Amino acid sequence: SHPAVGDISLIGITPLGFSISKSLTGMAVGKALCSGKIQSLDDRADKYVPRLAGTSWGNSTVRQLLMMGSGAIRTMPVGWKDASTSALHEAIYTGLMNADYVDAMIGADDKAGPPGDFRYSNYDTVALGLVVEGASRTAVAQVFAKEIWANVRSEKEAAWMHTQNHQVAAYVGFSASPRDWVRLGFHVLDSIEEDSCFGRYMREATRKQLTADFFSWSYGYQIWTDCISSTDAFCFYGYGGQLLVMSPRKRLVMHAHSVSHSVDGVWLPTYGVVWDKLAVPTHPAP
């Protein structure tokens, strides 16, 4: 057996991944696709979440949501429409979030652009979590725990934050120990090597799908590409300096956990330097 994925009660004793969680939700989408619960990435989201009908998210395909392509709103750097929307969701960190996600999304939907336009938006990931739940009839945290985390063989318990009405914070809320973040990274690399539906999905998810207007990086399916110097490396990236970098070619994983709350501070180039040092062999090849 292995430690469980719990709830908000564990947050604070293991590092919170912030938006690294988005990549985990993207992985859960892949599991739902490969189990047949999601029939196609080109299905519209409202097929699985009827409450999203008529919204930018409901009108978007699952694939477009994976690429942050709902076009719903023009967002701030941290993924919200404006400061008041950000403030509404800050209550998730203290366990006091009681707003319904779909109601909040409907109120924020500006239909700023057509589906397919990249705009980094927390609500696109919320929509993906709801799609997984609607397709599988199971909470996205449970899908992740059973289909992904169980295979990580973690040392310690992990946790997802959720609202007071038990909606999972799919865009921000996963917490795990540093060594287990690294285990997750190697599980991702193992999955990419598999000749399976999920292996094919992860190879697609970790490739550049579009150029993003964010740090001059590129984007796959809820996963950043071109995010560090190694040509095949990709990143699970979270606010304030949380980073999980993986290179299939080098079989190399780096996890960094930061307590900085800077969106664009000096930590990012520093990580690049550290990665380059890790990626270079200590001794010349024979």
Backbone as numpy.savetxt, mean C-alpha at the origin, in Angstrom:
# Nx Ny Nz CAx CAy CAz Cx Cy Cz
2.70 -22.71 14.06 1.85 -21.52 14.06 2.73 -20.29 14.06
2.12 -19.13 13.86 2.86 -17.89 13.82 2.02 -16.82 14.51
2.64 -15.73 14.94 1.87 -14.67 15.59 0.78 -14.11 14.69
-0.26 -13.64 15.30 -1.44 -13.19 14.57 -1.32 -11.76 14.10
-2.23 -11.40 13.21 -2.44 -10.00 12.86 -3.60 -9.50 13.70
-3.33 -8.55 14.57 -4.35 -8.09 15.50 -5.00 -6.80 15.09
-5.37 -5.97 16.08 -6.06 -4.72 15.79 -5.30 -3.57 16.43
-5.97 -2.45 16.57 -5.31 -1.21 16.96 -4.62 -1.28 18.32
-4.99 -2.22 19.15 -4.42 -2.28 20.49 -2.90 -2.47 20.48
-2.37 -2.99 19.37 -0.93 -3.23 19.30 -0.16 -2.05 18.72
-0.85 -1.08 18.13 -0.17 0.05 17.52 0.60 0.80 18.60
1.84 1.12 18.32 2.68 1.82 19.27 3.80 0.94 19.79
3.63 -0.38 19.72 4.72 -1.25 20.15 5.44 -1.85 18.95
4.92 -1.68 17.77 5.63 -2.04 16.55 5.53 -0.86 15.59
6.54 -0.67 14.72 6.54 0.50 13.85 5.36 0.53 12.88
4.68 1.66 12.86 3.58 1.86 11.93 4.15 2.19 10.55
3.68 1.49 9.54 4.21 1.66 8.20 3.65 2.83 7.44
2.62 3.49 8.00 1.94 4.55 7.26 1.62 4.03 5.85
2.01 4.73 4.79 1.56 4.35 3.44 2.26 3.14 2.86
3.22 2.55 3.57 3.66 1.21 3.17 2.44 0.30 3.11
1.46 0.59 3.96 0.23 -0.21 4.01 -0.48 -0.25 2.67
-0.36 0.80 1.87 -1.00 0.81 0.55 -0.51 -0.36 -0.31
0.80 -0.61 -0.25 1.35 -1.71 -1.04 0.80 -3.05 -0.57
0.56 -3.18 0.73 0.01 -4.43 1.27 -1.43 -4.62 0.80
-2.18 -3.53 0.74 -3.54 -3.61 0.21 -3.51 -4.00 -1.26
-2.54 -3.46 -2.00 -2.38 -3.86 -3.40 -2.10 -5.35 -3.53
-1.30 -5.90 -2.61 -1.05 -7.34 -2.61 -2.34 -8.13 -2.33
-3.16 -7.62 -1.41 -4.43 -8.29 -1.11 -5.35 -8.30 -2.33
-5.30 -7.24 -3.13 -6.06 -7.22 -4.39 -5.60 -8.38 -5.28
-4.28 -8.57 -5.37 -3.76 -9.67 -6.18 -4.26 -11.03 -5.70
-4.32 -11.23 -4.39 -4.82 -12.50 -3.86 -6.30 -12.68 -4.19
-7.08 -11.60 -4.09 -8.50 -11.70 -4.42 -8.70 -11.97 -5.91
-7.82 -11.40 -6.74 -7.89 -11.67 -8.18 -7.56 -13.13 -8.46
-6.51 -13.63 -7.86 -6.05 -14.99 -8.16 -6.96 -16.06 -7.58
-7.75 -15.70 -6.58 -8.73 -16.65 -6.04 -10.03 -16.62 -6.84
-10.14 -15.69 -7.78 -11.35 -15.58 -8.59 -12.42 -14.70 -7.97
-12.16 -14.17 -6.78 -13.16 -13.30 -6.14 -13.30 -11.99 -6.93
-12.17 -11.40 -7.32 -12.17 -10.31 -8.30 -11.98 -10.96 -9.66
-12.92 -10.74 -10.56 -12.89 -11.47 -11.82 -11.90 -10.88 -12.82
-11.71 -9.57 -12.76 -10.78 -8.92 -13.68 -10.36 -7.59 -13.10
-9.11 -7.20 -13.31 -8.66 -5.87 -12.89 -9.33 -4.77 -13.70
-9.93 -5.14 -14.81 -10.61 -4.15 -15.64 -12.10 -4.04 -15.33
-12.55 -4.73 -14.28 -13.90 -4.49 -13.75 -13.94 -3.14 -13.05
-15.08 -2.48 -13.14 -15.25 -1.25 -12.37 -15.45 -1.58 -10.90
-15.00 -0.65 -10.06 -15.06 -0.89 -8.62 -16.48 -1.03 -8.12
-17.43 -0.33 -8.73 -18.80 -0.40 -8.21 -19.45 -1.76 -8.46
-18.81 -2.61 -9.25 -19.29 -3.99 -9.38 -19.18 -4.70 -8.04
-18.17 -4.36 -7.26 -17.91 -5.01 -5.98 -18.34 -4.16 -4.79
-18.45 -2.86 -5.01 -18.86 -1.94 -3.93 -19.99 -1.06 -4.49
-21.21 -1.54 -4.50 -22.31 -0.77 -5.09 -22.48 0.63 -4.49
-22.09 0.83 -3.23 -22.23 2.16 -2.62 -21.36 3.20 -3.32
-20.37 2.77 -4.07 -19.51 3.71 -4.79 -20.06 4.08 -6.17
-21.22 3.55 -6.54 -21.80 3.86 -7.84 -22.01 5.36 -8.00
-21.60 5.88 -9.15 -21.76 7.30 -9.44 -20.60 8.15 -8.95
-19.68 7.58 -8.19 -18.51 8.33 -7.73 -17.34 8.09 -8.68
-16.30 8.90 -8.54 -15.10 8.70 -9.35 -14.50 7.32 -9.09
-14.57 6.87 -7.85 -14.00 5.57 -7.51 -14.83 4.44 -8.10
-16.13 4.55 -8.01 -16.99 3.52 -8.59 -16.88 3.44 -10.09
-16.62 4.58 -10.74 -16.49 4.62 -12.19 -15.11 4.16 -12.67
-14.17 4.00 -11.75 -12.81 3.57 -12.11 -12.71 2.06 -12.09
-11.81 1.53 -12.90 -11.54 0.11 -12.84 -10.62 -0.19 -11.65
-10.59 -1.44 -11.26 -9.68 -1.84 -10.19 -8.24 -1.52 -10.58
-7.89 -1.75 -11.84 -6.54 -1.45 -12.31 -6.23 0.04 -12.18
-7.18 0.90 -12.53 -6.96 2.34 -12.40 -6.76 2.75 -10.95
-7.51 2.15 -10.05 -7.33 2.45 -8.63 -5.97 1.97 -8.14
-5.52 0.82 -8.62 -4.19 0.34 -8.25 -3.11 1.34 -8.65
-3.35 2.09 -9.72 -2.37 3.07 -10.22 -2.71 4.49 -9.77
-3.54 4.62 -8.71 -3.94 5.94 -8.19 -4.60 6.77 -9.29
-5.51 6.14 -10.01 -6.06 6.78 -11.18 -7.54 7.09 -11.14
-8.13 7.32 -9.97 -9.56 7.62 -9.93 -9.88 8.98 -10.53
-8.92 9.91 -10.44 -9.19 11.28 -10.90 -10.17 12.02 -10.02
-10.43 11.50 -8.81 -11.50 12.05 -7.98 -11.21 13.45 -7.48
-9.99 13.67 -7.00 -9.67 14.94 -6.34 -8.24 15.34 -6.67
-7.99 16.63 -6.56 -6.60 17.12 -6.60 -6.11 17.12 -5.16
-5.03 16.41 -4.90 -4.66 16.12 -3.53 -3.47 16.94 -3.05
-3.38 17.07 -1.73 -2.19 17.62 -1.09 -1.07 16.58 -1.17
0.17 16.96 -0.82 1.26 15.98 -0.88 1.03 14.74 -0.04
0.25 14.85 1.03 0.03 13.69 1.89 -1.20 12.87 1.48
-1.78 13.16 0.34 -2.81 12.28 -0.21 -4.24 12.63 0.11
-4.48 13.80 0.71 -5.84 14.22 1.00 -6.23 15.41 0.13
-7.51 15.65 0.06 -8.02 16.78 -0.73 -7.59 18.11 -0.14
-7.69 18.24 1.18 -7.38 19.51 1.83 -7.10 19.24 3.31
-6.77 20.31 4.03 -6.40 20.16 5.44 -7.56 19.65 6.29
-8.79 20.05 5.98 -9.92 19.61 6.79 -10.16 18.11 6.62
-9.98 17.59 5.39 -10.12 16.15 5.17 -9.03 15.39 5.91
-7.81 15.93 5.87 -6.70 15.32 6.60 -7.00 15.28 8.09
-7.52 16.38 8.63 -7.83 16.45 10.06 -8.89 15.43 10.45
-9.88 15.23 9.58 -10.94 14.25 9.85 -10.35 12.87 10.09
-9.34 12.52 9.29 -8.81 11.17 9.34 -7.68 11.01 10.35
-7.18 12.10 10.90 -6.14 11.98 11.92 -6.65 11.27 13.18
-7.96 11.24 13.35 -8.52 10.55 14.52 -8.24 9.06 14.49
-7.87 8.52 13.33 -7.56 7.09 13.26 -6.40 6.73 14.17
-5.48 7.69 14.38 -4.28 7.40 15.16 -4.56 7.31 16.66
-5.66 7.84 17.10 -6.01 7.77 18.52 -7.17 6.82 18.78
-7.61 6.12 17.76 -8.71 5.18 17.93 -10.08 5.82 17.98
-10.17 7.09 17.57 -11.44 7.83 17.69 -12.11 8.07 16.34
-11.60 7.48 15.28 -12.17 7.68 13.95 -13.52 6.96 13.86
-14.60 7.72 13.65 -15.92 7.09 13.54 -16.67 7.47 12.27
-16.03 8.26 11.38 -16.67 8.60 10.11 -16.68 7.36 9.21
-17.74 7.21 8.44 -17.83 6.12 7.47 -17.01 6.50 6.24
-16.15 5.59 5.80 -15.27 5.91 4.68 -16.05 6.29 3.42
-17.05 5.53 3.08 -17.77 5.80 1.83 -18.48 7.15 1.90
-19.11 7.46 3.03 -19.75 8.77 3.18 -18.72 9.89 3.01
-17.54 9.72 3.63 -16.49 10.73 3.51 -16.01 10.86 2.08
-15.89 9.75 1.38 -15.45 9.78 -0.02 -16.46 10.50 -0.91
-17.72 10.20 -0.71 -18.76 10.86 -1.52 -18.71 12.37 -1.31
-18.49 12.80 -0.06 -18.43 14.22 0.23 -17.21 14.90 -0.34
-16.14 14.13 -0.58 -14.89 14.72 -1.07 -14.72 14.62 -2.58
-15.60 13.92 -3.26 -15.42 13.62 -4.68 -15.66 14.86 -5.55
-14.58 15.42 -6.08 -14.69 16.59 -6.96 -14.76 16.22 -8.44
-14.54 14.92 -8.75 -14.46 14.50 -10.15 -13.50 15.41 -10.91
-12.32 15.59 -10.33 -11.35 16.55 -10.85 -10.78 16.15 -12.20
-10.77 14.88 -12.51 -10.25 14.43 -13.79 -10.84 13.08 -14.15
-10.64 12.64 -15.37 -11.19 11.35 -15.79 -10.43 10.20 -15.15
-11.06 9.04 -15.00 -10.33 7.87 -14.51 -9.09 7.62 -15.37
-7.99 7.31 -14.71 -6.73 7.08 -15.42 -5.70 8.15 -15.16
-6.12 9.33 -14.66 -5.19 10.39 -14.32 -4.53 10.08 -12.97
-3.20 10.09 -12.92 -2.52 9.82 -11.66 -2.68 11.00 -10.71
-3.24 10.73 -9.54 -3.28 11.68 -8.43 -3.15 10.86 -7.16
-2.08 11.06 -6.44 -1.81 10.25 -5.25 -2.89 10.53 -4.20
-3.73 9.53 -3.94 -4.91 9.74 -3.11 -5.11 8.57 -2.15
-5.21 8.88 -0.86 -5.51 7.85 0.13 -6.83 7.14 -0.16
-7.79 7.89 -0.67 -9.11 7.30 -0.91 -9.08 6.25 -2.02
-8.13 6.33 -2.96 -8.04 5.29 -3.97 -7.70 3.95 -3.31
-6.82 4.00 -2.30 -6.48 2.77 -1.59 -7.63 2.32 -0.70
-8.32 3.25 -0.06 -9.52 2.89 0.70 -10.49 2.14 -0.21
-10.68 2.66 -1.43 -11.58 2.00 -2.38 -11.11 0.59 -2.70
-9.81 0.40 -2.85 -9.30 -0.95 -3.13 -9.59 -1.90 -1.97
-9.41 -1.42 -0.74 -9.74 -2.25 0.41 -11.21 -2.64 0.40
-12.07 -1.70 0.05 -13.50 -1.99 -0.02 -13.81 -2.97 -1.15
-13.08 -2.88 -2.25 -13.27 -3.82 -3.36 -12.91 -5.23 -2.91
-11.78 -5.39 -2.21 -11.39 -6.71 -1.71 -12.48 -7.25 -0.78
-12.99 -6.39 0.09 -14.01 -6.84 1.04 -15.31 -7.18 0.34
-15.70 -6.37 -0.65 -16.93 -6.65 -1.37 -16.84 -7.92 -2.20
-15.67 -8.16 -2.77 -15.48 -9.34 -3.61 -15.37 -10.61 -2.79
-14.69 -10.52 -1.64 -14.41 -11.73 -0.86 -15.35 -11.92 0.32
-16.16 -10.90 0.63 -17.03 -10.93 1.81 -16.22 -11.14 3.09
-15.02 -10.62 3.09 -14.11 -10.76 4.23 -13.35 -9.46 4.40
-13.09 -9.04 5.62 -12.34 -7.81 5.87 -10.97 -7.91 5.21
-10.53 -6.81 4.63 -9.26 -6.82 3.91 -8.11 -7.20 4.84
-8.18 -6.83 6.12 -7.14 -7.22 7.07 -7.08 -8.73 7.22
-8.23 -9.40 7.19 -8.26 -10.85 7.32 -7.75 -11.52 6.05
-8.08 -10.95 4.88 -7.54 -11.48 3.63 -6.02 -11.39 3.65
-5.50 -10.23 4.06 -4.06 -10.06 4.13 -3.44 -11.04 5.12
-4.06 -11.20 6.29 -3.52 -12.09 7.32 -3.46 -13.54 6.84
-4.51 -13.99 6.21 -4.59 -15.39 5.79 -3.76 -15.68 4.56
-3.82 -14.78 3.58 -3.22 -15.07 2.28 -1.77 -14.62 2.16
-1.37 -13.64 2.98 -0.01 -13.09 2.84 0.77 -13.23 4.14
0.27 -12.64 5.22 1.05 -12.62 6.46 1.33 -14.03 7.00
0.42 -14.95 6.80 0.63 -16.33 7.27 1.86 -16.95 6.62
2.21 -16.48 5.42 3.37 -17.03 4.71 4.66 -16.30 5.04
4.56 -15.18 5.74 5.75 -14.43 6.14 6.47 -15.12 7.30
5.72 -15.85 8.10 6.24 -16.55 9.28 6.93 -15.57 10.22
6.15 -14.63 10.68 6.64 -13.52 11.49 7.07 -13.97 12.88
7.94 -13.16 13.48 8.37 -13.39 14.87 7.35 -12.85 15.87
6.75 -11.72 15.54 5.91 -11.01 16.49 4.54 -10.73 15.89
3.62 -10.31 16.73 2.30 -9.93 16.25 2.37 -8.65 15.46
1.46 -8.52 14.54 1.31 -7.31 13.74 -0.10 -6.78 13.94
-0.39 -5.64 13.37 -1.70 -5.02 13.62 -2.13 -4.15 12.47
-3.43 -4.05 12.28 -4.05 -3.06 11.40 -4.87 -2.10 12.25
-4.75 -0.82 12.01 -5.67 0.14 12.61 -7.02 0.04 11.91
-8.06 0.35 12.67 -9.41 0.37 12.10 -10.22 1.46 12.79
-11.31 1.82 12.17 -12.18 2.84 12.72 -13.04 2.24 13.83
-13.78 3.10 14.51 -14.66 2.61 15.57 -15.77 1.73 15.02
-16.11 1.87 13.75 -17.12 0.98 13.17 -16.46 -0.15 12.37
-15.19 -0.44 12.71 -14.47 -1.63 12.24 -14.13 -1.60 10.76
-14.01 -0.42 10.17 -13.49 -0.30 8.82 -11.96 -0.22 8.90
-11.29 -1.04 8.11 -9.83 -1.14 8.16 -9.20 0.07 7.47
-8.15 0.61 8.10 -7.41 1.73 7.50 -6.43 1.18 6.48
-6.96 0.77 5.33 -6.16 0.05 4.33 -5.06 0.91 3.73
-5.17 2.22 3.86 -4.23 3.14 3.23 -3.06 3.51 4.12
-3.13 3.18 5.43 -2.14 3.74 6.35 -1.84 2.86 7.55
-2.62 1.83 7.81 -2.72 1.33 9.17 -1.99 0.08 9.56
-1.02 -0.44 8.78 -0.38 -1.69 9.18 0.88 -1.42 9.98
1.06 -2.23 11.04 2.18 -2.08 11.96 2.81 -3.44 12.17
4.16 -3.49 12.09 4.88 -4.74 12.30 6.27 -4.44 12.84
6.93 -5.44 13.37 8.28 -5.24 13.89 9.27 -5.09 12.74
10.41 -4.42 12.96 11.38 -4.23 11.87 11.82 -5.53 11.21
12.13 -6.55 12.00 12.58 -7.81 11.41 11.46 -8.47 10.59
10.22 -8.27 11.01 9.11 -8.84 10.24 8.83 -8.05 8.98
9.09 -6.74 8.99 9.03 -5.99 7.73 10.02 -6.58 6.73
11.22 -6.91 7.19 12.22 -7.50 6.30 11.75 -8.87 5.82
11.17 -9.67 6.72 10.62 -10.96 6.30 9.57 -10.78 5.21
8.72 -9.77 5.38 7.72 -9.48 4.36 8.40 -9.17 3.03
9.48 -8.38 3.07 10.20 -8.05 1.84 10.70 -9.29 1.12
11.26 -10.24 1.86 11.74 -11.46 1.22 10.58 -12.32 0.72
9.44 -12.26 1.41 8.27 -12.97 0.90 7.83 -12.37 -0.43
7.88 -11.05 -0.55 7.56 -10.40 -1.83 8.51 -10.90 -2.93
9.81 -10.94 -2.64 10.77 -11.42 -3.63 10.50 -12.87 -4.00
10.18 -13.70 -3.02 9.85 -15.10 -3.31 8.61 -15.18 -4.20
7.62 -14.34 -3.92 6.37 -14.37 -4.70 6.63 -13.99 -6.15
7.50 -13.00 -6.36 7.80 -12.56 -7.72 8.42 -13.68 -8.55
9.15 -14.58 -7.90 9.81 -15.67 -8.60 8.87 -16.83 -8.91
7.68 -16.83 -8.33 6.77 -17.96 -8.51 6.16 -17.98 -9.91
6.00 -19.17 -10.46 5.26 -19.35 -11.70 3.80 -19.62 -11.33
3.12 -18.56 -10.97 1.75 -18.67 -10.47 0.99 -17.40 -10.83
-0.30 -17.43 -10.62 -1.11 -16.22 -10.86 -0.61 -15.07 -10.01
-0.37 -15.32 -8.72 0.07 -14.24 -7.85 1.48 -13.79 -8.21
2.34 -14.71 -8.62 3.67 -14.32 -9.08 3.60 -13.40 -10.28
2.74 -13.73 -11.23 2.57 -12.86 -12.41 2.02 -11.49 -12.00
1.06 -11.49 -11.09 0.50 -10.23 -10.61 1.58 -9.38 -9.96
2.40 -9.98 -9.11 3.43 -9.20 -8.41 4.51 -8.70 -9.36
4.83 -9.46 -10.39 5.78 -8.95 -11.37 5.22 -7.73 -12.09
3.94 -7.76 -12.38 3.30 -6.60 -13.01 3.19 -5.44 -12.03
2.86 -5.75 -10.78 2.65 -4.71 -9.77 3.92 -3.95 -9.47
5.07 -4.59 -9.60 6.34 -3.97 -9.24 7.08 -3.41 -10.44
6.44 -3.38 -11.59 7.01 -2.74 -12.78 6.41 -1.35 -12.95
7.12 -0.48 -13.63 6.62 0.85 -13.94 5.38 0.74 -14.81
4.28 1.30 -14.33 3.05 1.39 -15.12 2.84 2.81 -15.64
3.32 3.79 -14.89 3.21 5.18 -15.31 4.23 6.02 -14.56
4.50 7.21 -15.08 5.37 8.17 -14.40 4.51 9.01 -13.47
4.92 9.10 -12.21 4.15 9.81 -11.20 4.72 11.20 -10.98
3.87 12.12 -10.52 4.32 13.47 -10.22 4.69 13.57 -8.75
5.57 12.69 -8.30 5.87 12.55 -6.88 7.32 12.13 -6.76
8.21 13.04 -6.35 9.64 12.74 -6.23 10.26 12.28 -7.55
9.58 12.52 -8.69 10.04 12.05 -10.00 10.15 10.52 -10.06
9.37 9.84 -9.23 9.36 8.39 -9.24 8.33 7.89 -10.25
8.29 6.58 -10.42 7.26 5.93 -11.22 6.41 5.04 -10.32
5.32 4.54 -10.89 4.35 3.82 -10.07 3.91 2.55 -10.75
3.74 1.49 -9.94 3.18 0.24 -10.41 1.77 0.10 -9.90
1.50 -0.96 -9.13 0.20 -1.14 -8.51 0.34 -0.91 -7.00
0.12 0.33 -6.57 0.29 0.71 -5.17 1.74 0.51 -4.70
2.65 0.49 -5.62 4.07 0.27 -5.34 4.88 1.26 -6.17
5.92 1.85 -5.55 6.77 2.82 -6.23 7.91 2.12 -6.96
8.18 2.56 -8.18 9.31 2.07 -8.94 10.22 3.26 -9.27
11.43 2.99 -9.74 12.42 4.06 -10.00 12.61 4.92 -8.76
12.51 4.30 -7.59 12.52 5.06 -6.34 13.90 5.10 -5.71
14.83 4.34 -6.25 16.18 4.29 -5.69 17.10 3.86 -6.83
18.39 3.94 -6.66 19.31 3.88 -7.80 19.31 2.53 -8.52
19.14 1.44 -7.82 19.17 0.14 -8.46 18.06 0.03 -9.50
18.39 -0.42 -10.69 17.43 -0.36 -11.79 16.21 -1.24 -11.59
16.35 -2.33 -10.83 15.20 -3.22 -10.67 14.55 -3.08 -9.30
15.04 -2.16 -8.47 14.50 -2.01 -7.12 13.15 -1.32 -7.16
12.32 -1.66 -6.19 11.03 -1.00 -6.02 10.81 -0.76 -4.54
9.88 0.13 -4.21 9.74 0.60 -2.83 8.30 0.53 -2.36
8.13 0.09 -1.12 6.94 0.36 -0.34 7.31 1.57 0.51
6.62 2.67 0.35 7.05 3.93 0.95 5.94 4.50 1.83
6.32 5.00 3.02 5.35 5.58 3.93 5.76 6.94 4.45
4.79 7.72 4.81 4.98 9.08 5.31 5.98 9.13 6.46
6.82 10.15 6.46 7.71 10.40 7.57 9.01 9.61 7.55
9.24 8.85 6.49 10.50 8.15 6.38 10.43 6.64 6.51
9.26 6.05 6.32 9.13 4.59 6.37 9.41 4.04 4.96
10.26 3.04 4.87 10.68 2.57 3.56 11.01 1.09 3.62
10.50 0.35 2.65 10.88 -1.04 2.44 11.29 -1.15 0.98
12.58 -1.38 0.73 13.14 -1.44 -0.62 13.51 -2.88 -0.93
13.20 -3.34 -2.14 13.48 -4.71 -2.55 14.08 -4.73 -3.93
15.05 -5.60 -4.14 15.67 -5.81 -5.45 15.63 -7.29 -5.78
14.82 -7.72 -6.76 14.80 -9.14 -7.13 16.15 -9.63 -7.64
16.84 -8.82 -8.42 18.11 -9.26 -9.00 19.17 -9.49 -7.93
19.23 -8.60 -6.94 20.24 -8.72 -5.89 19.77 -9.55 -4.70
18.46 -9.90 -4.67 17.89 -10.58 -3.50 18.20 -9.78 -2.24
17.94 -8.48 -2.32 18.31 -7.57 -1.25 17.07 -6.84 -0.77
16.93 -6.74 0.56 15.81 -6.03 1.18 16.38 -5.05 2.20
15.86 -3.82 2.19 16.23 -2.85 3.21 14.97 -2.25 3.80
14.90 -2.24 5.14 13.79 -1.58 5.82 14.33 -0.42 6.64
13.68 0.72 6.55 14.04 1.88 7.37 12.79 2.38 8.05
12.89 2.59 9.36 11.79 3.17 10.11 12.24 4.48 10.72
11.49 5.53 10.49 11.87 6.86 10.92 10.78 7.45 11.79
11.16 8.36 12.68 10.17 9.11 13.46 10.07 10.54 12.96
10.71 10.84 11.83 10.58 12.15 11.22 9.18 12.33 10.66
8.64 13.52 10.74 7.34 13.78 10.13 7.48 14.77 8.98
8.62 14.69 8.30 8.86 15.51 7.12 8.46 14.73 5.89
7.71 15.36 4.99 7.31 14.70 3.76 8.48 14.62 2.79
9.32 15.63 2.78 10.38 15.70 1.77 11.72 16.09 2.39
12.04 15.50 3.53 13.26 15.85 4.25 14.50 15.21 3.65
15.61 15.28 4.38 16.89 14.84 3.86 17.06 13.33 3.92
16.11 12.61 4.53 16.27 11.18 4.72 16.31 10.40 3.41
15.61 10.87 2.37 15.48 10.06 1.16 16.81 9.87 0.44
17.57 10.93 0.14 18.88 10.68 -0.48 19.81 9.88 0.42
19.66 10.04 1.73 20.47 9.25 2.66 20.19 7.77 2.48
18.92 7.40 2.32 18.58 6.01 2.09 19.23 5.50 0.80
19.26 6.37 -0.21 19.89 5.98 -1.47 21.36 5.65 -1.30
22.05 6.44 -0.50 23.47 6.19 -0.23 23.64 4.87 0.52
22.81 4.64 1.53 22.88 3.39 2.29 22.62 2.19 1.37
21.60 2.32 0.53 21.27 1.22 -0.39 22.44 0.91 -1.31
23.08 1.95 -1.87 24.21 1.73 -2.75 25.34 0.99 -2.04
25.58 1.32 -0.78 26.63 0.64 -0.02 26.26 -0.81 0.23
24.97 -1.08 0.50 24.53 -2.45 0.71 24.63 -3.27 -0.57
24.36 -2.61 -1.69 24.26 -3.33 -2.96 25.63 -3.68 -3.53
26.70 -3.04 -3.05 28.04 -3.29 -3.57 28.70 -4.38 -2.73
29.21 -5.46 -3.33 29.84 -6.52 -2.55 31.04 -5.99 -1.77
31.24 -6.52 -0.56 32.38 -6.12 0.26 33.70 -6.54 -0.37
33.71 -7.70 -1.01 34.93 -8.23 -1.61 34.73 -8.36 -3.13
35.80 -8.22 -3.90 35.66 -8.40 -5.35 35.18 -9.81 -5.69
34.43 -9.87 -6.74 33.97 -11.19 -7.20 35.17 -12.00 -7.67
35.14 -13.34 -7.46 36.27 -14.18 -7.89 36.39 -14.21 -9.42
